[in-house]
């Protein structure tokens, strides 16, 4: 029983807060596959999931002293991952908007450079999540933002784990397709100048 307690999230987070690198590595290997699956399903193919994963765990290390061992580490991890995914998407859109700068003027398309592209991207992602059917949105947020397992969500909402899995897959497909549409529109604008 002591071995189990030694590797519980609470114990590992307590050790991580003091700079214990072994605890950090254990948490990394414990959650890297689950987190990478989330990243792969939340980003377009040109974003490297390993780079995002690395950035998430760098932020965990840098913020280790702020961790609360009484709170869900998995939930905190997915919150950091969500923000990192948004940052990566933002960065990709900002690069494309930069490339579009002069062309927007040439094509008489209003330039939104006075606005904050980071805020616009975050709003876009939030808008897409809000477009999900209510139950699907609830399941998606419980999984991705609150860090609950499929089993925990099924129990909380009194549905089957299979239903949870199906709803999350549909939510991810919708988000992925909508992000691809946004990238496609920007691609068309870039190439229409040629």
C-alpha positions as CSV (number, residue, x, y, z in Angstrom):
1,X,0.0,0.0,0.0
2,X,2.9,2.4,0.7
3,X,4.2,1.9,-2.8
4,X,0.8,3.0,-4.2
5,X,0.8,6.1,-1.9
6,X,4.4,6.9,-3.0
7,X,3.2,7.2,-6.6
8,X,-0.1,8.9,-6.0
9,X,-0.6,12.3,-7.7
10,X,-0.8,14.0,-4.4
11,X,2.5,12.6,-3.2
12,X,4.2,13.2,-6.6
13,X,3.0,16.8,-6.7
14,X,4.2,17.4,-3.1
15,X,7.6,16.1,-4.2
16,X,7.6,18.1,-7.5
17,X,6.9,21.3,-5.6
18,X,10.3,20.8,-3.8
19,X,12.1,20.3,-7.1
20,X,12.1,16.5,-7.1
21,X,13.1,15.6,-10.7
22,X,12.1,11.9,-10.3
23,X,8.6,12.9,-9.3
24,X,8.5,15.2,-12.4
25,X,9.6,12.3,-14.6
26,X,7.1,9.9,-13.1
27,X,4.3,12.4,-13.7
28,X,5.5,13.0,-17.3
29,X,5.5,9.3,-18.1
30,X,2.3,8.7,-16.3
31,X,0.4,11.3,-18.4
32,X,2.3,11.9,-21.6
33,X,0.3,9.5,-23.8
34,X,-3.1,10.7,-22.6
35,X,-2.0,14.4,-23.1
36,X,-0.4,13.7,-26.5
37,X,-3.7,12.1,-27.6
38,X,-5.5,15.3,-26.6
39,X,-3.0,17.5,-28.4
40,X,-3.1,15.4,-31.6
41,X,-6.9,15.5,-31.6
42,X,-7.0,19.2,-30.9
43,X,-4.5,20.6,-33.5
44,X,-4.1,20.6,-37.3
45,X,-1.4,18.2,-38.7
46,X,1.2,20.9,-39.2
47,X,1.5,21.5,-35.4
48,X,4.0,19.1,-33.9
49,X,2.3,17.4,-30.9
50,X,5.7,16.5,-29.3
51,X,6.7,20.2,-29.3
52,X,3.4,21.1,-27.6
53,X,3.8,18.3,-25.1
54,X,7.3,19.5,-24.3
55,X,6.1,23.1,-23.8
56,X,3.3,21.9,-21.4
57,X,5.8,20.0,-19.2
58,X,8.3,22.9,-19.2
59,X,5.5,25.1,-17.9
60,X,4.6,22.5,-15.3
61,X,8.2,22.5,-14.1
62,X,8.4,26.3,-14.1
63,X,5.1,26.6,-12.2
64,X,5.8,23.7,-9.8
65,X,5.8,25.8,-6.7
66,X,2.2,27.0,-7.4
67,X,0.9,23.4,-7.6
68,X,-1.7,22.4,-5.1
69,X,-1.4,18.7,-4.2
70,X,-5.0,18.7,-2.9
71,X,-6.3,19.6,-6.4
72,X,-6.5,17.4,-9.5
73,X,-3.1,17.4,-11.2
74,X,-4.7,16.0,-14.3
75,X,-7.1,18.9,-14.5
76,X,-4.3,21.4,-14.1
77,X,-2.3,19.5,-16.8
78,X,-5.1,19.7,-19.3
79,X,-5.7,23.4,-18.5
80,X,-2.0,24.1,-19.3
81,X,-2.3,22.0,-22.4
82,X,-5.5,23.8,-23.6
83,X,-3.7,27.1,-23.3
84,X,-0.6,25.8,-25.1
85,X,-2.8,24.5,-27.9
86,X,-4.5,27.8,-28.2
87,X,-1.1,29.6,-28.2
88,X,0.1,27.3,-31.0
89,X,-3.0,27.9,-33.1
90,X,-2.7,31.6,-32.4
91,X,0.9,31.6,-33.6
92,X,0.0,29.7,-36.8
93,X,-2.8,32.2,-37.6
94,X,-0.6,35.2,-36.7
95,X,2.1,34.0,-39.2
96,X,-0.6,33.7,-41.9
97,X,-2.1,37.1,-41.0
98,X,1.4,38.6,-41.2
99,X,1.9,37.0,-44.7
100,X,-1.6,38.4,-45.7
101,X,-0.8,42.0,-44.5
102,X,-0.1,43.7,-47.8
103,X,-2.3,41.4,-49.8
104,X,-5.4,42.4,-47.7
105,X,-4.8,46.0,-48.7
106,X,-4.3,45.0,-52.4
107,X,-7.6,43.1,-52.3
108,X,-9.4,45.8,-50.4
109,X,-10.1,43.4,-47.5
110,X,-10.3,45.1,-44.1
111,X,-7.2,44.5,-42.1
112,X,-7.8,43.8,-38.4
113,X,-4.2,44.5,-37.3
114,X,-5.4,47.0,-34.8
115,X,-7.1,44.2,-32.9
116,X,-5.4,41.6,-30.7
117,X,-5.0,38.4,-32.8
118,X,-4.4,36.4,-29.7
119,X,-7.7,37.4,-28.2
120,X,-9.4,36.9,-31.6
121,X,-8.0,33.3,-31.8
122,X,-9.1,32.5,-28.2
123,X,-12.5,33.9,-28.9
124,X,-12.7,31.8,-32.1
125,X,-11.9,28.6,-30.2
126,X,-14.4,29.5,-27.5
127,X,-17.1,30.2,-30.2
128,X,-16.4,26.8,-31.8
129,X,-16.8,25.0,-28.4
130,X,-20.1,27.0,-27.8
131,X,-21.4,25.7,-31.1
132,X,-21.3,22.1,-29.9
133,X,-24.6,20.6,-28.9
134,X,-25.1,21.3,-25.1
135,X,-24.6,17.7,-23.9
136,X,-21.6,17.1,-26.2
137,X,-20.0,20.4,-25.0
138,X,-20.6,19.4,-21.4
139,X,-18.9,16.0,-21.9
140,X,-16.0,17.6,-23.9
141,X,-15.3,20.3,-21.2
142,X,-15.5,17.7,-18.4
143,X,-12.9,15.6,-20.2
144,X,-10.6,18.2,-21.7
145,X,-10.8,21.1,-19.2
146,X,-11.7,19.4,-15.9
147,X,-9.5,16.3,-16.6
148,X,-12.1,13.7,-15.7
149,X,-11.8,10.2,-17.1
150,X,-14.4,8.7,-19.3
151,X,-15.5,6.5,-16.4
152,X,-15.9,9.6,-14.1
153,X,-17.9,11.5,-16.7
154,X,-20.1,8.5,-17.4
155,X,-20.8,8.1,-13.6
156,X,-21.4,11.8,-13.1
157,X,-23.8,12.2,-16.1
158,X,-25.4,8.7,-15.7
159,X,-24.4,7.6,-19.2
160,X,-22.2,4.9,-20.7
161,X,-18.5,5.3,-21.3
162,X,-19.2,4.4,-24.9
163,X,-21.5,7.5,-25.1
164,X,-18.7,9.6,-23.6
165,X,-16.2,8.3,-26.1
166,X,-18.6,8.9,-29.0
167,X,-19.4,12.5,-28.0
168,X,-15.8,13.4,-27.5
169,X,-14.8,12.0,-30.9
170,X,-17.7,14.0,-32.5
171,X,-16.6,17.2,-30.7
172,X,-13.0,16.7,-31.7
173,X,-14.0,16.0,-35.4
174,X,-16.1,19.2,-35.4
175,X,-13.3,21.4,-33.9
176,X,-10.7,19.9,-36.2
177,X,-12.8,20.4,-39.3
178,X,-13.7,24.0,-38.3
179,X,-10.0,24.8,-37.7
180,X,-9.1,23.3,-41.1
181,X,-11.8,25.5,-42.7
182,X,-10.2,28.6,-41.1
183,X,-6.7,27.5,-42.4
184,X,-8.2,26.8,-45.9
185,X,-9.7,30.3,-46.1
186,X,-6.4,31.9,-45.2
187,X,-4.6,29.6,-47.7
188,X,-7.0,30.7,-50.4
189,X,-6.4,34.3,-49.6
190,X,-2.6,33.9,-49.7
191,X,-2.7,32.0,-53.0
192,X,-5.2,34.2,-54.7
193,X,-2.5,36.9,-55.0
194,X,-0.3,34.6,-57.2
